[in-house]
Amino acid sequence: AKAHAALDATRPTAVNLRWALDRVRARVAPLSPSARADAAWAEADAIAAEDAAFNRAIGEHGLALLRGIAQRRPGPVRVMTHCNAGALATCGWGTATAPLFLAHADGLALSVWVSETRPRLQGANLTAWELAQRGIPHTLFADSAAGLLMQRGDVDLVIVGADRVARNGDVCNKIGTYDKALAARDNDVPFYAAVPSPTIDWSTGDGAAIPIETRGGDEVLTVAGRDDHGQMVRVAIAPHGTKAVNYAFDVTPARLVTGLVTERGITRASRDRLAAMFPERAS
């Protein structure tokens, strides 16, 4: 119980961590203490394998979207993503990256816009690295340039991950996602979220009920990077005494989401459509 509480407290916004913790606790609780470690490992390994399979299926469904774009216009399919929803953050193929990885493996020409994702820079440090490892063409951009890129007609589709999806289809993801969804709607750019079913919180009615993690202000007031010798250094970017707020997530209303890409297919972000796709969970 102490381990469950300690681990659960590390991510108040993401719901799939609690789902996994609950599943492991239920598996080991009836066992004698001496048998719990092996059982916990086996259950965690099963969860990881299931997650990788879910992500592969998400990739297949998302790949169909990318193929459709490729058939309608010449040149590479231009995809924008935000934060890191790749193998480093999830399992196997990742969630939002799975369609990109499968499309590249299938020979589909891609050009990926990677947002910095300040202040932790997960896009710059993680997503860009994963795309580079697979040889997928990509371009890093300042978060504040997302609207301009869409306004210029340089983006065919936006796909992001999710930390929690409410029962009504509201999507909670890394801070800055809502901004991109607003720009996408204003510029008629399809906006999708890649959502494995454990990320759907059936007990939360809408996004207003999702707790938003607030992190330390030092992450906003400083930036870390490599110097000319390859060493990691951290430097201040604001005057001493500056106050900073650091919300780690935001909520994109379902009305701004073109669709949710799940392991069972693509559905509209709505209470009825989600319930129809996952009737055993919705009940």
C-alpha positions in Angstrom: 0.0 0.0 0.0 2.9 2.4 0.8 4.6 1.6 -2.5 1.3 2.1 -4.4 0.7 5.5 -2.7 4.2 6.7 -3.3 4.3 5.8 -6.9 0.8 7.1 -7.6 1.7 10.5 -6.1 4.4 11.0 -8.7 1.9 11.6 -11.5 -1.4 13.1 -10.4 -2.5 13.9 -13.9 -1.8 10.7 -15.8 -4.3 8.0 -15.2 -2.7 5.0 -16.8 0.0 4.9 -14.0 -2.7 4.4 -11.4 -4.4 1.8 -13.6 -1.2 -0.2 -13.8 -0.5 0.2 -10.1 -4.1 -1.0 -9.2 -3.6 -4.0 -11.5 -0.3 -5.0 -9.9 -1.6 -4.5 -6.4 -4.7 -6.6 -7.1 -2.4 -9.3 -8.4 0.0 -9.4 -5.5 -2.3 -8.6 -2.5 -3.6 -12.1 -2.0 -0.1 -13.6 -2.1 2.3 -14.2 0.7 5.0 -11.5 1.0 7.7 -13.9 -0.3 5.7 -14.5 -3.5 4.9 -10.9 -4.3 8.0 -9.7 -6.0 8.0 -12.3 -8.7 4.3 -11.9 -9.3 4.6 -8.2 -9.5 7.4 -8.5 -12.1 5.3 -10.9 -14.2 2.3 -8.7 -14.1 4.3 -5.6 -15.0 5.8 -7.5 -17.9 2.4 -8.5 -19.1 1.2 -4.9 -18.9 4.2 -3.8 -21.0 3.6 -6.4 -23.6 -0.1 -5.4 -23.8 0.9 -1.8 -24.1 3.3 -2.5 -27.0 0.5 -4.4 -28.8 -2.0 -1.5 -28.2 0.5 1.0 -29.6 1.2 -1.1 -32.7 -2.6 -1.2 -33.3 -2.8 2.6 -32.8 0.0 2.9 -35.4 -1.9 0.8 -37.9 -5.0 3.0 -37.6 -3.0 6.2 -37.7 -1.1 5.0 -40.7 -4.4 4.9 -42.6 -4.8 8.6 -41.9 -1.4 9.4 -43.3 -1.9 7.3 -46.4 -5.1 9.2 -47.1 -3.2 12.5 -47.0 -0.5 11.1 -49.2 -3.1 10.1 -51.8 -4.6 13.6 -51.9 -1.5 15.8 -52.3 2.0 15.3 -53.6 5.1 15.6 -51.4 5.8 14.3 -47.9 3.0 14.2 -45.4 3.6 17.0 -42.9 2.8 16.0 -39.4 3.1 18.1 -36.2 3.5 16.5 -32.8 4.0 17.7 -29.3 6.0 16.5 -26.3 7.1 12.9 -26.4 4.7 10.0 -27.0 7.3 7.7 -28.3 8.8 4.4 -27.2 10.8 6.2 -24.5 7.6 7.4 -22.8 5.3 4.5 -23.5 6.3 1.1 -25.0 7.2 -0.5 -28.2 6.2 1.9 -31.0 5.0 4.7 -28.8 1.5 6.2 -29.2 1.6 9.3 -31.3 4.8 8.2 -32.9 3.6 4.8 -33.9 1.9 5.9 -37.1 5.0 7.9 -38.0 7.3 4.9 -37.4 5.1 2.5 -39.4 4.6 5.0 -42.2 8.4 5.5 -42.6 8.9 1.7 -42.5 6.3 1.4 -45.2 8.1 3.9 -47.5 5.7 6.8 -47.0 7.4 10.2 -47.3 7.2 12.2 -44.1 8.2 15.5 -42.7 7.6 15.9 -39.0 7.3 19.2 -37.1 8.7 18.6 -33.5 7.8 21.2 -30.9 10.3 22.1 -28.2 7.8 21.4 -25.4 9.1 23.9 -22.9 10.2 23.9 -20.2 11.3 20.3 -20.0 12.0 20.1 -23.8 10.8 16.6 -24.2 10.2 17.3 -27.9 13.7 18.6 -28.5 15.5 16.0 -26.3 13.4 12.9 -26.8 11.1 13.0 -29.8 13.7 14.5 -32.1 16.2 11.8 -30.9 13.7 9.0 -31.6 12.9 10.3 -35.1 16.6 10.7 -35.8 17.3 7.1 -34.7 14.9 5.9 -37.3 16.0 8.3 -40.0 12.7 10.2 -40.2 13.0 13.7 -41.5 12.0 16.2 -38.9 12.3 19.9 -38.0 12.4 21.4 -34.5 10.4 24.5 -33.9 9.7 27.0 -31.1 6.4 26.2 -29.4 5.1 29.6 -30.1 5.5 29.1 -33.9 2.9 26.3 -34.1 0.1 28.7 -35.1 2.1 30.3 -37.8 3.1 27.0 -39.4 -0.5 26.0 -39.6 -1.5 29.4 -40.9 1.1 29.1 -43.7 -0.4 25.8 -44.8 2.7 23.8 -43.7 0.9 21.2 -41.6 -1.3 18.4 -42.9 -2.2 16.9 -39.5 -1.5 17.2 -35.8 -1.2 14.1 -33.6 -0.4 14.1 -29.9 -0.4 11.7 -27.1 -2.5 11.9 -23.9 -2.0 11.5 -20.2 -5.7 11.2 -19.5 -8.9 11.3 -21.5 -12.2 12.1 -19.7 -15.4 10.1 -20.3 -16.7 12.9 -22.6 -13.6 12.9 -24.8 -11.7 15.9 -23.3 -8.0 15.3 -23.8 -5.4 16.1 -21.1 -1.9 16.2 -22.5 1.4 18.2 -22.0 1.1 21.9 -21.6 0.8 23.6 -25.0 -1.5 21.0 -26.5 -4.6 23.1 -26.1 -2.8 26.0 -28.0 -2.1 23.7 -30.9 -5.7 22.4 -31.0 -7.0 26.0 -31.1 -4.7 26.9 -34.0 -5.6 23.6 -35.8 -9.3 24.4 -35.6 -8.8 27.9 -36.8 -6.8 26.7 -39.8 -8.8 23.5 -40.7 -5.9 21.2 -39.7 -7.1 17.8 -38.4 -6.1 17.3 -34.8 -5.9 13.8 -33.4 -4.9 12.3 -30.0 -3.3 8.8 -29.8 -5.1 7.1 -26.9 -4.5 3.6 -25.6 -7.6 2.5 -23.7 -5.9 2.5 -20.2 -5.5 6.3 -20.7 -9.3 6.7 -20.7 -10.6 7.6 -17.2 -14.2 6.4 -17.2 -14.7 7.8 -13.6 -13.9 11.4 -14.7 -16.8 13.0 -16.5 -15.0 15.9 -18.2 -11.6 17.6 -18.3 -12.5 20.1 -15.6 -12.2 17.3 -13.1 -8.7 16.3 -14.1 -6.0 17.4 -11.6 -3.3 19.4 -13.3 0.3 18.8 -12.0 2.2 21.9 -11.0 6.0 21.6 -11.1 8.8 23.7 -9.6 9.3 27.1 -11.1 13.0 26.5 -11.5 12.2 24.5 -14.7 10.9 27.7 -16.2 13.6 30.0 -14.9 16.5 27.9 -16.1 17.4 25.8 -19.1 19.8 22.8 -19.4 21.9 22.0 -22.4 25.3 20.8 -23.6 28.2 23.1 -23.8 30.9 23.0 -26.5 32.6 20.1 -24.7 29.4 18.0 -24.5 28.9 18.5 -20.8 25.4 19.2 -19.4 25.1 22.7 -17.9 22.1 24.6 -16.5 21.9 28.4 -16.9 19.4 31.0 -15.7 17.3 32.7 -18.3 15.4 35.2 -16.1 16.5 37.9 -13.7 17.1 36.8 -10.1 13.9 36.9 -8.1 11.6 36.4 -11.0 8.5 34.3 -10.1 7.4 31.5 -12.4 4.4 29.2 -12.7 4.9 25.8 -14.2 1.7 23.9 -15.1 2.7 20.6 -16.7 -0.5 19.8 -18.5 -3.6 21.4 -20.1 -7.0 20.1 -21.3 -8.2 20.2 -24.9 -12.0 20.2 -25.1 -13.4 17.3 -27.1 -15.0 19.8 -29.5 -11.5 20.7 -30.8 -10.4 17.0 -31.3 -11.0 15.6 -34.8 -10.7 12.0 -33.5 -9.1 9.7 -30.9 -6.9 7.0 -32.4 -7.2 3.9 -30.1 -6.1 0.3 -30.4 -9.7 -0.6 -31.6 -9.9 2.2 -34.3 -10.5 5.9 -34.7 -13.5 7.4 -33.0 -14.9 10.8 -32.4 -14.1 12.4 -29.0 -17.5 12.1 -27.4 -19.1 10.2 -24.5 -21.4 8.1 -26.8 -18.7 7.2 -29.3 -16.2 6.2 -26.6 -18.8 4.1 -24.8 -19.7 2.3 -28.1 -16.0 1.5 -28.8 -15.3 0.2 -25.2 -18.7 -1.0 -23.9 -17.1 -3.3 -21.3 -15.2 -0.4 -19.8 -17.9 2.2 -20.1 -20.4 0.1 -18.1 
